[in-house]
Amino acid sequence: MGKIDKLLKKLCATPTPANFRYSELRVVMAHFGYVESTKGATSGSRVKFYHPETKAAIMLHKPHPGDEMVKPSVDSVVSFLKEHGHI
């Protein structure tokens, strides 16, 4: 099982994993062709992942001060990836 497979298994674990990290999300989203974008210096913790070809996008709050994502954000990512046929 490769790294991306392990991350997807962890991401889709039931119940929602309490230890999924934003740095891991970046790897997963990049694997599916999504680009991370912030809205400039005033974006705060808001971040968008968008797909340049399909124009699909998801807005999330980047965790701070740590790297651990909150469960509702993880749930949103899983739903988004399912909707777009990635998982």
Buried (B, 14 or more C-beta within 10 A) or exposed (E): EEEEEEBBEBBBBEEBBEEBBBEBBBEBBEEBBBEBBEEEEEEEEEBBBBBEEEEBEBEBBBBEEEEEBBEEBBEBBBEBBEEBEBB
